[in-house]
Amino acid sequence: MGGGASVDAMAFLVINNGNVRLIPMEGGSSPVDKLIDLVPEVVDKVNGFFAERRERKAQKKAEENECADEIINQGE
């Protein structure tokens, strides 16, 4: 008489860049589940877009100020 045990994977736990996602193995996830999984990625991309835009704007302003300082210093 022997005892047997089996282990079946129910889901994968995926950790990537500080984000944690649970991906079920059953494959029959609903569109709502997929949408919920995509929300953090979309938010990160939108935040990244605005951060880059702010950075470019600040850099442009710094360049304009530097140029203005050079013109003022030439007049002295």
C-alpha positions as CSV (number, residue, x, y, z in Angstrom):
1,M,0.0,0.0,0.0
2,G,1.6,3.2,-1.1
3,G,0.5,6.8,-0.6
4,G,0.7,9.2,-3.4
5,A,0.5,12.9,-3.7
6,S,0.3,15.2,-6.6
7,V,0.9,18.9,-6.9
8,D,-0.9,21.0,-9.5
9,A,0.1,24.5,-10.3
10,M,-2.9,26.8,-9.7
11,A,-1.2,30.1,-10.7
12,F,2.1,31.9,-11.2
13,L,3.2,34.8,-9.0
14,V,5.1,37.3,-11.2
15,I,7.2,40.0,-9.6
16,N,8.6,42.6,-12.0
17,N,9.9,46.1,-11.3
18,G,8.1,46.2,-7.9
19,N,4.8,45.1,-9.4
20,V,3.3,41.8,-8.3
21,R,0.8,39.9,-10.4
22,L,-1.0,36.6,-9.9
23,I,-1.5,34.8,-13.2
24,P,-4.0,31.9,-12.9
25,M,-3.2,28.7,-14.9
26,E,-6.7,28.0,-15.8
27,G,-6.5,30.3,-18.8
28,G,-10.2,31.2,-18.8
29,S,-9.7,34.6,-17.2
30,S,-12.4,37.1,-18.1
31,P,-11.7,40.4,-20.0
32,V,-12.3,42.3,-16.8
33,D,-9.5,40.3,-15.1
34,K,-7.2,41.2,-18.0
35,L,-8.2,44.8,-17.8
36,I,-7.5,44.9,-14.1
37,D,-4.0,43.4,-14.7
38,L,-3.2,46.1,-17.3
39,V,-4.2,49.1,-15.1
40,P,-0.9,49.3,-13.2
41,E,1.1,49.2,-16.4
42,V,-1.0,51.9,-18.0
43,V,-0.7,54.1,-15.0
44,D,3.1,53.7,-15.0
45,K,3.3,54.6,-18.7
46,V,1.2,57.7,-18.2
47,N,3.2,58.8,-15.2
48,G,6.4,58.2,-17.1
49,F,5.1,60.3,-20.0
50,F,4.3,63.2,-17.8
51,A,7.6,62.9,-15.9
52,E,9.5,63.1,-19.2
53,R,7.5,66.0,-20.3
54,R,8.2,67.9,-17.1
55,E,11.9,67.1,-17.4
56,R,12.1,68.3,-21.0
57,K,10.2,71.5,-20.0
58,A,12.5,72.2,-17.1
59,Q,15.6,71.5,-19.2
60,K,14.3,73.9,-22.0
61,K,13.7,76.6,-19.4
62,A,17.2,76.1,-17.9
63,E,18.7,76.4,-21.4
64,E,16.7,79.6,-22.1
65,N,17.9,81.1,-18.7
66,E,21.5,80.2,-19.5
67,C,21.2,81.8,-23.0
68,A,19.7,85.0,-21.4
69,D,22.5,85.1,-18.9
70,E,25.1,84.9,-21.6
71,I,23.4,87.8,-23.5
72,I,23.3,89.9,-20.4
73,N,27.0,89.2,-19.6
74,Q,28.0,90.1,-23.1
75,G,26.5,93.6,-22.7
76,E,28.6,94.3,-19.6
